[in-house]
Amino acid sequence: MKEEISKSEAENKINEFFLDIINKTPKEIDKIKKLAMTKKTKLKEKRKFFCKYCSFPYKNSKIKIKNKMKSVTCQNCGKINRWKIE
């Protein structure tokens, strides 16, 4: 049987994971995303550290800022992720 962890333990595990996101694989990122979904915790600003399509961490991706929009092109899949800058 799997060991159940509490919501606060899950949040601590997620925060520790994102301290060293650059050296993580897409498979590890998917596991953390699923942990956050099962415990109903929001990733908030942490979701901007990886591609939402392929879960590849942004290492040497192209970043463009224009008209208060930040566009990041994924190095792995080539998809563009956009966020508003305030």
Secondary structure, DSSP 8 states (H G I E B T S, - for coil): ------HHHHHHHHHHHGGGGGG--HHHHHHHHHHHHHTT---GGGGGGB-TTT--B-SS-EEEEETTEEEEE-TTT--EEEEE--
